[in-house]
Amino acid sequence: MIIAGLVLLTILLLVNAWIVFQIYTIKSDNKQKYEKVKEDFNTTSQELLRNLMEKNIDNQKELLQEIQTHHAQTYENLIDFNKENVLEWLKKAEEKNAKHMAQLKERLDAYLKEEIQDQDQWLELIQSKQGSSSEKLDIIESALNKYPSYKEFVNEYLDAIQPFMESRDSKVKKKVIERLNRVSRVFLDNCRSEDYNFAKDLHMKTLEQGYQFMKETNENYKEKVKMNMGIMENTINILSKKKHRNPEMVKELERIDQQIDRQWIQNQPELRERYNELSKQSMKLFSPVEIDDEQIDQYNEEAIRSIEQAYNKLQANSYYYTQGKRLYELTRLLGGWNMQYLSVPTQTYYQSVYSEAFAKIKPEVKPLFTKQVLQTTKKEVS
């Protein structure tokens, strides 16, 4: 199509040049001839242009038909070529994939075989430890850390830990229950689907054992506190009737008092009231002057206000106290109190604030803080 256009343009240029030359020649003769030649030129040019355009259109149609035929053939050839290449590529990909899958299966089989062998070795080591021992429990726990879903290890663990569960030592039993609870939780989180019900029941049973142990321990301690309070009451009654106090009885009273957990007793209303009453009797017994309940209550109220002030200052100025600056602001509020006259709740409040202050202070400042608290002027009951 482009070539036909170039040919047409060349012919027109040649014809135009020839006509211009003829016009120039004729124009020099006379004007009449010039007009005739001009008219002939227009007629001839139009006819020539029309003929050329008709031929060019025919040529364009033939060229277009030829291009379409060529494109159709090329497209068919391309499809056939791609079809063969795609089939060949798919065949090679399938062969490569099959080879790769075979390699993966081989590696997986080797891994599973190695894992089974390792589990068997662990099981052999566990069973080589006869009876029940702490070492055997440690070995099984190590095996479960590596294979937390292996049920056989759990069964071995249950057999090995059972004798410890029957221990009468509360500390031993508490530790054993904690270990069993941890193992049952890990197994439940990692077990196979077919072992889920077994794992769930085991963990629930372990939780129930822990609950029963804590309940039993709490009841035993409660009975022990009641017994100690009975001893305290008898000792106070005996000492109150004597003009000269027996030093051994006084030490025994102090020893029993120190064995009572004051924080625990706050959750036991009946025991708390009884202990507070015994504390007041003890305060009166060892006080150099006569002190009544109203004075003790007032002393506790003053202590609570001072402790609260110390806490507020600690929250507002902890930066200075941490660096060892302005410590007297805390020590004058926390120091000097006679713990003998402070009730259990007041002592608990004091200990919590004192502990928080002590924790925030830098290690090198702690000795100075402690010294200032001890050297604070004693606050007497008035």
KEVOTI-622815 format. One record per residue: x, y, z of N, C-alpha, C, O in turn. Coordinates in steps of 0.2 Angstrom, whole numbers, plus 5000, padded with zeros to 4 digits. Atoms other than C-alpha are relative to their C-alpha. Last residue first. Layout:
BEGIN
XYZXYZXYZXYZ ...
This chain:
BEGIN
500249954995499650435622499350005002499150045006 500750004999500450285613499850055006500150055011 500350034995502250325609499350005000499050054997 500749974999503050365593499649965005499549905004 500550054998504950325594499350045001499350095004 500350004993506050455586499449965001498949964997 500549954999506750405569499749995007499749945010 499849944996508350315570499550055002499650105005 499950034993507750145563500250065005500050055011 500650034997506950235548500149985007499749995012 500449954998508550335545499349985003499150015008 499749974994509650185545499550065003499450065009 500250044994508450095533500350035006499950035011 500750004998508550235521499849965006499449985010 500149944997510450255522499250015002499150035007 499850004993510650065519499850075004499750075009 500450044995509450075504500350005007499950015012 500449964995510350215495499649965005499549995010 499649964996511650115486499750045005500050075010 499750044995510349995480500550035005500550025011 499450035003509350135472500349955005500349975011 499349974998507650165480500649964997500649904997 499949945005506050105471500750035001501050064997 499950035007505949935480500250054995500650044990 499450035000506150015497500249974993500849974991 499549944999504750135494500749965000501149994996 499949975006503649985488500550065000500850074995 499750055005504049875503500150044993500650034989 499250014999503750015515500349964995500849984992 499749935002502050055507500749995001501150024997 500049995007501549865508500350074997500650074992 499550045004502249835525499950014993500550014989 499449974999501249985533500649964996501049994992 499949945004499649925525500750035001501050054996 500150025007499849755532500150064996500550054991 499450025002500349825549500149984993500649994990 499549955000498849925550500749984998501050014994 500149975006497749775545500550064999500750084994 499850045006498549675559499950044993500350044989 500450065002498349805572500349964994500749994990 500349995007499849915577499549944999499849885000 500749964999500249925596499650004993499050034993 500450044995501649795595499350035001498949995003 500450055003502249875579499649965005499149935003 500050064995502850025589499649954997499049954998 500650044998503050155575500149945004500649905002 500249984993504650265575499449965002499249975008 499650024994504950265556499750025007499250065007 500150075000503650275541500449975007500349925009 500750025000503250465542500049925002499549895005 500349984994504950525548499349985000499049985006 499850044994505750405535499750035007499549995011 500350065000504750475520500249975007499749945010 500749995001505150655521499649945001499049945003 500349994993506850615529499250014999498950005004 500250064997507350545512499650015006499149975008 500649984996507450715504499749945003499149935004 500149934998508750655491499350005004498849975002 499749994993509350475490499950075002500250095008 499349975000509250465471500350015007500850025008 499650055003507650355472500750025000501249985000 499850054996506950475484500449954997500849925001 499549974995507150625472500149945005500749935007 499349985003506350535458500550025005501049995005 499650065000504950465469500750014997501149974998 499349985000504250635472500549945000501049945003 499949935002502350625469500850024999501050054994 500349995007502050445471500250064997500350064990 499650055004503150425486499850014993500250004988 499449975001502350585494500549954995500849984991 500149945005500650505492500750044998500850054992 500250025007501250345500499950054995500250054989 499350025003502150435515499849974993500249984988 499649945002500550535518500649974997500850004992 500349985006499550365518500350074998500450074991 499850045006500750295530499750024994500050024989 499249995001500650445542500249954994500549984989 499949945003498750435542500750024997500850044992 500450005007498650255545500150064996500350064990 499650045004499850275560499849994993500250004988 499449965001498850405568500549974995500750004990 500349955005497250295566500650054998500750074992 500150035006498250155574499850054995500050054989 499350025002498750255589500049984993500450004989 499749945002496950315591500750004997500950034992 500449985006496350135591500250074997500350084991 499750045005497650095604499750014993500050024988 499449985002497150235615500349974994500749994990 500149945004495350185614500750034998500750064993 500150015007495750015619499950064996500150064990 500750035001496550055635499950004993500350024988 500349985006498350075640499449974998499349914999 500750035002499050065657499850034994499850094993 500549964997500950105657499349974998499349934993 499849984994502449995654499550045004499550055010 499949925000501549905640500250025007500049995012 499349985000501949715640500150085000500650104999 499650054996500249645645500750035001501050035006 500149984993499249785637500549975005500750005010 499749935000500049755620499950025007500450055010 499250015000499749565622500350075001500850085005 499950034994497849595626500850005001501150015007 500149954995497749705611500249985007500550025011 499549955001498549575600499950055005500450085008 499450034997497349435607500650055000501050065004 500250004993495849545602500649975004500850005009 500049934998496549575585499950005007500350055010 499349985000496849385583500150075002500650095006 499750034994495049345588500750025001501050035006 500349964994494349475575500449975007500550005011 499749934999495549405562499750045006500150075009 499450004998495049225565500350075001500750085006 500050024993493249255563500750005003500750025009 500349954995493449365548500049975007500250015011 500450044996494649245538499750045006500050055011 500650035004495249335523499649965004499249925002 500549955002496349455534499449974996498950014996 500550004995497149295541499550064999499050065002 500550065001498149265526499450015004498850005002 500449995006498949435527499549954998499049974996 500549944999499449415545499650024994499050044994 500049965006500249245542499550055001498950045000 500649995003500449175560500050054994500450104995 500150055005502149105564499350014997499149984992 499649995006502749265572499849954995499949964989 500249945004501449265585500350004993499950024989 500650025003501949085590499750064996499450054991 499950045006503749145592499449974997499349974991 499849975006503249295602500149954994500049974989 500549965003502249195614500250044994499850044989 500450055004503649065616499450044997499150034992 499750025006504849205620499549964996499549964990 500049945004503749275634500249994993499950014988 500750005002503449105641499950064995499650064990 500150055005505349085642499350004997499249994991 499749985006505549255650499949944995499849964989 499550065002504349205664500350024993499950024988 500250045006503449365669500649954999501249975000 499450015004503549425687499949954994499849904995 499749935000501949495694500750004996500950054993 499450004996500949345688500450075000500350104995 500150014993499149335683500650005004500650005010 500449944997499349425666499949995008499850045011 499549954998500749295662499650065003499950095007 499550024994499549145664500450065001500650075007 500350014994498149225654500449995006500450015011 500149934998499349285640499650005007499750045011 499349974997500049105639499850075002500150095008 499850034993498249025638500750045003500750055009 500549974995497749155624500249975007500150005012 499949934999499349125614499550025006499750065011 499450004996499148935615500150075002500350085008 500250034994497348945609500650005005500550025011 500349954997497949065595499749985007499750015012 499649954998499148935590499750065004500050085009 499650034995497848805589500550055003500650055009 500450004994496748915579500349975006500349995012 500149944998498148945567499650015006499750045011 499449984997498548765565500050075003500250085009 500050044994496748725561500650025004500650025010 500549964996496748865548500049965007499950005012 499749944997498348795541499550035004499750065010 499550024995497548625539500350065003500550065009 500450024994495948695531500549985005500550005011 500349944996497048795519499649985006499750015011 499549964997498048645514499850065004500050075010 499750044994496548535511500550045004500550045010 500650004995495748675500500249965006500149995012 500049934997497448695491499450015005499550045010 499449994996497548505488500050075004500250075010 500150044994495748485482500650015005500650025011 500549974997496048625469499949975007499850005012 499749934998497648555463499550035005499750065010 499550024994496848375462500350075003500450075009 500450024994495348455452500549985006500350005012 500349944997496548545440499649985006499750025011 499449974997497448375437499850075003500050085009 499850044994495848285433500550045004500550045010 500549984995495348425421500149975007500049995012 499949934998497048405412499550025006499650055011 499450004996496848215411500150075003500350085009 500250034993495048225405500650005005500550025010 500449964997495648345391499849985007499850015012 499649944997497148245386499550055004499850075009 499650024994496048085385500450065003500550065009 500450014994494748175375500449975006500349995011 500249944997496048245363499649995006499750025011 499950004992496948085360499750065003499950075009 500350064996496148045343500250005007499949965011 500750005000496448225337499749945004499249955008 500350015006498348225341499250005001499049995007 500250075001498948315356499749994993499550034990 499750035006499848475356499849934998500149914993 499949955005498948595368500349974993500250004988 500649985003498248455378500150054995499750044990 500350055004499948385380499450014997499250004992 499650015006500648545386499849954995499749964989 500249945004499248575399500449994993500150014988 500750015003499448395405499850064996499550044991 500050055005501348425408499349994996499349984990 499649985006501148585417500049954994499949974988 500549955004499748515428500350034994500050044989 500550045004500848365432499650054997499450034991 499650035006502348485437499549964996499549964990 499849945005501248595448500349974994500149994988 500649985003500448435457500150064994499850064989 500150055005502248375460499350024996499350004990 499650005006502748535468499849954995499949974989 500249945004501248545479500450014994500250024989 500750015004501448365484499850064996499650054991 499950055006503248395489499449994996499549994990 499649975005502848545499500249964994500249984989 500449955004501348465508500550044995500250054989 499749944999502448315514499650054995499650044989 500349964994501248175516500350075000500050115004 499549974994501748105499499650045005499150075003 500350024993500348015489500550025006500450005011 500649974999500648115473499749985007499350015010 499949944997502448065474499450045002499350085006 499750014993502047885471500150075004500050085010 500550024995500947935456500349995007499950015012 500149954995502348025447499549985005499450025010 499449984996503147885438499850055005500250055010 499850064995501547795432500550035004500650015010 500550014995500847965425500249945005500149955011 500049954995502448005417499549995005499750005011 499450024995502547835408500050055005500250045011 500250064996500747865401500649985005500549975011 500549974995501248045395499849945005499849955011 499649964995502747975386499650025006499850025012 499650054996501647845377500450035006500550015011 500450034994500447985372500449955004500349955010 499950074999501748075361499749975006499949995012 500650045002501048245357500049935001499649894999 500649994996502348345366499449974999498949975003 500550035003503848265357499450015004499149965007 499850025007505348365361499449984996499349994990 499849935003504748445377500149994993500050044989 500649975002503948275381500150074997499750104993 500250045006505648185380499350044998499250054992 499649985006506348315392499749974994499750004988 500249935002504848295404500450024994500250064990 500650005004505148105403499850074998499550084993 499950035007506948125408499450004996499450024990 499649955004506548245422500149974993500150014988 500549955002505248125429500350054996500050084991 500450035005506547985429499450054997499350054991 499650015006507748085438499649984994499650004989 500049935003506548135451500350004994500150034989 499549964998506247945454499950074997499650084992 500149935001504947815452500650045003500850025009 500449974995505247625449499950084999499850104993 500550034997506647575437499650045006499950085009 500049974993507547695426499449965004498849985003 499450034997507847585410500050035007500450005011 500250064997506047625405500649965003500549925007 500549994995506447805402499949935004499949935010 499749974994507947765392499650015006499850005012 499650054997507047645381500450035006500549995011 500450054996505647765378500549955004500349935009 500249964994506947905373499649955005499749955011 499450004996507747775361499850045007500150025012 499950064997506047735354500650005005500649975010 500550014995505647915351500149935004500049935010 499849964994507247935342499550005006499749995012 499450034997506947785331500250045006500450025011 500250064996505247855327500549965004500449945009 500449984994505948025323499749945004499749945010 499549984995507247945311499650025007499950015012 499750064997505947845302500550025006500649995011 500550044996504847995300500349945003500249925009 500149964994506348095293499549975005499749965011 499450014996506847955281499950045007500150025012 499950074997505047935275500650005005500649975010 500550014995504848125273500149935003500049935009 499749964994506548135263499549995006499749995012 499450034998505947995251500350035007500550005012 500350054997504248075249500649965003500549935009 500449984994505048235245499849945004499949945010 499549984996506248155232499750025007500050005012 499750064998504748065224500650015005500749985010 500450034995503848225224500349935002500249925008 500049964993505248305215499649975005499849975011 499450014997505348165202500150045006500450015011 500050074997503548175199500649985003500649955008 500450004994503648365197500049935003500049925009 499649964995505048355184499650005007499949995012 499450044998504148225174500450035006500649995010 500350064996502548325175500549955002500549935007 500149984993503548485170499749945004499849945010 499349994996504348395155499850025007500150005012 499750074999502648335149500650005004500749965008 500450034995501848505151500349935002500349915008 499949974993503248585142499649975006499949965011 499450034998503048465127500250035007500550005011 500050074998501248495127500649975002500749935007 500450014993501448685128500049935002500149915008 499649984994502748675114499750005007500049975011 499550054999501648575102500550025006500749975010 500350064997500248685105500549955001500549915006 500149994993501248845103499749935003499949925009 499450004997501848785086500050005007500349975011 499750075000500148735080500650005003500849955007 500450044995499448905086500349935000500449905006 499849994994500848995077499649965006499949945011 499450034999500548905061500350015007500549975010 500150084999498748945062500649975001500749925005 500350014994499149135065499949925002500049895007 499549994995500349135051499749995007500149965011 499650065000499049065039500650005006500749955009 500450064998497749195044500549935001500449895005 500150004993499049335043499649945003499849915008 499450024997499549285026500050005007500349965011 499950075001497749275020500749985003500749935006 500550044995497349445028500249924999500249895004 499849994993498949525020499649965004499849925009 499450045000498449455002500350005008500549955010 500250075000496749525004500649955001500549905004 500450014994497349695009499849925000499949895006 499450004994498649694995499649985006499949945010 499650065001497249644982500549995006500649945008 500550054998496049784989500449934999500449895004 500150004992497449914989499649945002499849905007 499450034997497949864971499950005007500249955010 500050075001496149894966500649965003500649915005 500550034996496050054975500049934999500049895003 499750014994497750104966499549975005499749935010 499550065000497050064949500349995007500449945009 500350065001495550174952500549945000500349895004 500450014994496550314959499749935000499749895004 499550034995497750304944499749985007499949935010 499850075002496350314932500549975005500449915007 500650044999495550464941500249934998500149885002 500050014993497250554942499449955002499549915006 499550044998497450534923500049985008500149925010 500150065002495750594919500649955002500449895004 500550034996495950744930499949934998499849885002 499850014993497650784923499449975004499649925008 499650065000497050764905500249985007500349925009 500450065002495550884907500549935001500349885004 500550014995496551014917499749934999499649895003 499650034995498051004904499549985006499649935009 499850075001496851024890500449975006500349915007 500650034999496151184898500149924998499849885002 500250004992497851254901499449955000499349915005 499650054997498351214883499849995007499849935010 500250065003496851304876500449945004500249895006 500750024997497151454887499849934998499649895002 499850014993499051464882499349985004499349935008 499850074999498551454864500149985007500049925009 500550045001497551604866500249935000499849895003 500550024995498851694875499549964999499349925003 500649954999500151694862499549975005499649925007 500349995007501851624858499450055000499550104998 499649955003502751634875499850024993500050074990 500149934998501451554884500450054997500250114996 500649975004501651404873499850075002499650114998 499949995007503351374879499550034997499550084993 499549955001503051404898500150014992500250074990 500449934999501451304897500550054999500350104996 500449995006502451154889499650075001499650114996 499649985006503751164903499650024994499850074991 499749944998502451164917500450034994500450094992 500649955001501551024909500350075001500150114997 500150005007503150914909499550064998499650094993 499449975003503550954927499950014992500150064990 500049934998501750914932500650044997500550094995 500549975005501850744923499950085001499950124996 499750005007503450704932499550034995499750074991 499549955000502750754949500350004993500450064991 500349944999501150654947500550064999500450114996 500349985007502050504941499750075000499850104995 499549995005503150504957499850024993500050074990 499849934998501650534969500650014995500650074992 500449965002500850374961500250075001500250124996 500050005008502350274963499550054997499750094993 499449975003502550324981500050004993500350054990 500049934999500750284985500650044998500550094995 500549975006500850114977500050075001499950114996 499650005007502450074988499550034995499850074991 499649945000501450125004500450014994500550064991 500449945000500050005000500450065000500350114996 
